[in-house]
């Protein structure tokens, strides 16, 4: 019975090998000449001017969530558009309700000022 799982185990081991072996080869064969300049922090050619754990405004996260929301909207609208003629009025009304809820949410966010970037 365990022999049925052999192809799965081989597949997992090959996947791990394809990820680990090139890193080990690069580590073993690559030159290693560390110095202070190579080990220093690098930020776009300039010395770092602030702590990397600086505070982000919550609006940044709101805009990111809104982007994901409307990106998912497109992910639902494209497949619907492909089969819309087969769905008939039921599919049209369902998608109209979905899009109207998204528009109401968008208007709510707009009125609350979540899209204002100050």
Backbone bond lengths (Angstrom), bond angles and torsions (degrees), N, CA, C in turn:
res aa  C-N    CA-C-N  psi(-1)  N-CA   C-N-CA  omega(-1)  CA-C   N-CA-C  phi
1 X - - - 1.440 - - 1.523 111.83 -
2 X 1.329 117.81 -38.35 1.459 120.40 179.66 1.520 112.37 -67.71
3 X 1.332 117.07 -21.57 1.463 119.17 179.85 1.527 111.45 -67.90
4 X 1.323 118.82 -17.30 1.458 121.36 175.99 1.522 111.45 -69.96
5 X 1.322 116.77 -24.65 1.456 121.31 -179.64 1.528 112.74 -90.00
6 X 1.319 118.60 -3.24 1.466 121.84 -178.54 1.529 112.33 -59.00
7 X 1.337 120.42 -45.65 1.471 118.32 178.62 1.532 112.69 -60.76
8 X 1.318 117.70 -35.06 1.462 120.28 178.95 1.522 110.52 -67.58
9 X 1.328 116.65 -42.96 1.466 120.90 179.16 1.528 110.18 -64.20
10 X 1.339 116.89 -42.32 1.467 120.65 178.28 1.524 109.79 -62.27
11 X 1.328 117.71 -42.71 1.457 121.79 179.72 1.530 111.10 -62.29
12 X 1.337 117.49 -43.10 1.462 121.23 178.64 1.525 110.89 -64.77
13 X 1.326 117.06 -43.54 1.467 120.40 179.78 1.523 111.57 -65.22
14 X 1.329 117.21 -40.02 1.467 119.63 177.00 1.526 110.88 -65.13
15 X 1.324 117.76 -38.83 1.460 120.66 177.28 1.513 111.96 -62.63
16 X 1.309 116.76 -43.09 1.466 120.48 176.95 1.520 110.46 -65.31
17 X 1.316 116.84 -41.45 1.467 120.44 -179.57 1.524 111.36 -63.97
18 X 1.340 117.04 -41.55 1.460 119.54 179.15 1.523 111.81 -65.45
19 X 1.305 119.04 -23.48 1.454 121.34 177.45 1.512 113.78 -88.78
20 X 1.329 116.89 -36.72 1.465 120.88 -172.68 1.531 112.50 -89.75
21 X 1.319 117.09 -40.26 1.473 120.13 -174.49 1.529 112.17 -60.50
22 X 1.331 121.96 -46.22 1.472 119.13 178.01 1.529 113.19 -61.42
23 X 1.327 117.76 -34.39 1.466 119.22 177.64 1.523 110.87 -67.58
24 X 1.326 116.68 -39.95 1.473 119.44 178.35 1.519 111.46 -66.87
25 X 1.325 116.80 -38.91 1.466 120.09 178.20 1.527 110.10 -64.22
26 X 1.329 117.02 -43.87 1.463 120.16 178.19 1.509 112.13 -63.92
27 X 1.315 117.12 -38.52 1.462 120.68 178.59 1.531 110.76 -67.63
28 X 1.338 116.99 -39.69 1.462 120.22 -176.95 1.524 112.18 -75.64
29 X 1.324 118.10 -39.47 1.462 120.61 -173.75 1.526 113.97 -97.08
30 X 1.329 117.32 -16.93 1.466 120.10 -176.74 1.515 112.26 -75.68
31 X 1.341 116.36 148.62 1.466 119.44 177.79 1.522 110.54 -71.33
32 X 1.314 114.05 144.73 1.461 119.71 179.08 1.519 108.11 -130.12
33 X 1.326 115.99 98.60 1.462 121.38 179.22 1.528 108.81 -127.45
34 X 1.321 117.60 70.89 1.466 118.54 -177.72 1.522 111.75 -71.35
35 X 1.312 115.32 141.65 1.458 121.40 171.04 1.535 107.79 -142.85
36 X 1.305 115.82 178.70 1.465 119.47 -173.93 1.528 111.73 -64.84
37 X 1.316 117.57 -36.73 1.470 120.66 -178.90 1.524 111.75 -68.31
38 X 1.331 117.35 -40.21 1.464 120.28 179.35 1.519 112.03 -69.60
39 X 1.302 118.03 -33.10 1.456 121.57 -177.50 1.531 113.15 -87.87
40 X 1.341 117.00 -1.49 1.461 118.96 -179.38 1.524 110.21 -77.22
41 X 1.323 115.43 159.98 1.458 120.49 178.15 1.522 109.07 -70.64
42 X 1.323 114.96 147.72 1.452 119.93 -177.11 1.513 109.22 -133.43
43 X 1.325 116.44 127.54 1.456 120.59 -179.67 1.525 108.69 -138.68
44 X 1.313 116.75 91.86 1.466 123.28 175.22 1.524 112.77 56.64
45 X 1.290 118.55 34.17 1.448 121.55 177.54 1.515 114.63 85.50
46 X 1.309 117.70 -5.00 1.459 121.93 -179.48 1.520 109.48 -113.38
47 X 1.306 117.17 152.75 1.469 118.00 173.49 1.524 109.63 -64.82
48 X 1.314 117.51 148.39 1.469 119.22 -179.02 1.525 110.34 -61.57
49 X 1.331 115.85 137.03 1.458 120.08 -176.32 1.516 113.35 -112.38
50 X 1.328 117.59 -3.25 1.458 119.48 -179.37 1.516 109.02 -154.05
51 X 1.300 115.80 169.17 1.456 121.54 177.86 1.521 109.40 -71.59
52 X 1.307 117.03 142.23 1.467 120.35 -179.76 1.517 111.89 -71.68
53 X 1.309 118.14 -14.91 1.458 121.67 178.62 1.521 111.15 -99.43
54 X 1.327 115.62 43.87 1.458 118.73 -178.57 1.522 110.93 -76.16
55 X 1.317 116.40 160.67 1.454 124.14 -175.41 1.531 110.38 -75.92
56 X 1.322 116.83 132.57 1.453 122.25 173.36 1.519 108.15 -106.42
57 X 1.302 115.33 138.29 1.456 119.97 177.04 1.521 109.27 -65.69
58 X 1.326 116.91 147.72 1.457 120.73 -178.64 1.526 110.88 -66.06
59 X 1.309 118.65 -21.44 1.467 121.68 178.09 1.532 111.00 -63.32
60 X 1.311 116.50 -31.26 1.464 119.91 176.72 1.526 109.95 -58.90
61 X 1.314 117.05 -44.14 1.449 121.42 -179.27 1.532 111.24 -71.73
62 X 1.337 117.07 -34.91 1.460 120.21 176.72 1.521 111.29 -63.35
63 X 1.319 116.55 -42.54 1.462 119.67 178.18 1.524 109.74 -65.19
64 X 1.327 117.91 -38.38 1.461 120.63 178.30 1.526 110.93 -64.28
65 X 1.326 117.25 -41.60 1.463 120.35 179.17 1.525 110.41 -66.75
66 X 1.338 116.99 -39.77 1.462 119.64 177.67 1.520 111.19 -64.62
67 X 1.329 116.79 -38.21 1.461 119.69 176.91 1.524 110.64 -61.48
68 X 1.320 117.06 -44.91 1.467 120.41 178.92 1.515 110.37 -63.20
69 X 1.325 116.97 -41.05 1.462 121.04 179.72 1.524 111.08 -59.53
70 X 1.317 117.50 -49.63 1.455 119.45 -177.50 1.520 111.80 -76.30
71 X 1.304 118.01 -23.01 1.461 120.43 172.55 1.528 109.83 -68.43
72 X 1.316 116.85 -40.49 1.462 120.26 176.14 1.525 111.43 -67.05
73 X 1.314 116.09 -31.91 1.465 119.19 175.89 1.514 110.45 -59.48
74 X 1.307 117.17 -44.73 1.462 120.81 178.74 1.523 110.17 -65.20
75 X 1.319 117.30 -35.02 1.463 120.24 178.75 1.528 111.24 -65.68
76 X 1.326 118.12 -27.79 1.464 120.59 175.85 1.519 112.61 -86.07
77 X 1.329 118.23 -31.22 1.465 120.92 -175.24 1.526 111.51 -75.51
78 X 1.311 119.45 -37.04 1.468 120.55 -177.86 1.527 112.77 -63.00
79 X 1.332 119.76 -50.41 1.475 117.81 177.80 1.526 112.17 -62.45
80 X 1.320 117.01 -35.90 1.459 120.14 177.64 1.522 110.37 -63.12
81 X 1.330 117.32 -41.32 1.463 120.64 -179.23 1.521 111.46 -64.74
82 X 1.318 117.43 -30.85 1.465 120.52 -179.81 1.525 110.97 -69.18
83 X 1.337 117.29 -39.90 1.468 120.76 -175.51 1.523 112.62 -108.17
84 X 1.318 118.23 15.85 1.454 121.43 -174.84 1.521 112.31 -60.88
85 X 1.318 117.99 -37.34 1.468 119.51 -178.57 1.530 111.31 -67.46
86 X 1.321 118.01 -26.83 1.465 121.26 179.02 1.531 112.02 -82.35
87 X 1.329 117.21 -23.48 1.459 120.65 -177.79 1.522 112.70 -79.92
88 X 1.299 116.98 -28.15 1.455 120.52 179.54 1.510 112.21 72.70
89 X 1.345 115.58 -153.68 1.454 121.32 -177.28 1.518 112.41 -67.70
90 X 1.315 117.71 -31.29 1.462 120.30 179.35 1.528 110.59 -60.97
91 X 1.317 117.10 -46.51 1.461 121.07 178.48 1.512 112.19 -67.46
92 X 1.335 116.32 -36.72 1.459 119.88 179.36 1.526 111.17 -65.75
93 X 1.316 116.66 -44.41 1.470 120.51 -179.90 1.531 110.52 -67.77
94 X 1.319 116.68 -40.00 1.469 119.84 177.77 1.515 111.90 -61.66
95 X 1.327 117.23 -44.38 1.462 119.88 179.60 1.520 110.77 -71.03
96 X 1.328 118.09 -32.02 1.467 120.62 176.60 1.527 110.62 -64.18
97 X 1.322 116.73 -41.34 1.470 120.08 176.88 1.531 110.30 -63.90
98 X 1.325 116.63 -43.90 1.467 121.22 179.27 1.529 111.00 -60.22
99 X 1.324 116.81 -48.11 1.462 119.64 -178.57 1.528 111.88 -69.13
100 X 1.335 117.36 -34.87 1.468 118.61 178.17 1.529 110.87 -67.23
101 X 1.317 118.24 -36.05 1.468 120.09 175.33 1.526 111.31 -64.86
102 X 1.323 116.58 -38.36 1.463 119.20 177.20 1.522 111.65 -67.27
103 X 1.331 117.02 -37.82 1.461 120.13 177.80 1.533 110.34 -65.85
104 X 1.328 117.32 -41.08 1.463 120.36 177.36 1.528 109.97 -62.34
105 X 1.332 117.36 -42.02 1.464 120.45 177.05 1.511 112.20 -64.12
106 X 1.322 116.48 -39.01 1.464 120.78 178.84 1.528 110.65 -65.29
107 X 1.327 117.10 -43.27 1.461 120.82 178.46 1.527 110.00 -64.28
108 X 1.327 117.71 -39.69 1.459 121.37 177.48 1.532 110.85 -60.41
109 X 1.326 116.13 -46.63 1.475 119.93 179.35 1.522 110.65 -64.60
110 X 1.310 117.26 -37.89 1.454 121.55 179.27 1.522 110.53 -64.01
111 X 1.333 116.69 -45.09 1.465 121.25 -178.91 1.536 111.19 -68.44
112 X 1.319 117.55 -33.38 1.466 120.97 178.63 1.531 112.40 -74.72
113 X 1.331 116.93 -14.68 1.453 120.73 178.27 1.513 114.32 88.35
114 X 1.323 117.25 18.65 1.459 119.39 -179.20 1.525 111.92 -70.49
115 X 1.320 117.24 -19.02 1.458 120.43 -178.69 1.522 112.53 -93.54
116 X 1.321 117.06 -3.64 1.464 120.99 177.98 1.516 108.92 -78.76
117 X 1.305 116.05 129.86 1.459 121.13 -179.37 1.530 108.56 -114.26
118 X 1.317 116.41 105.07 1.472 120.62 -176.62 1.493 111.17 -112.59
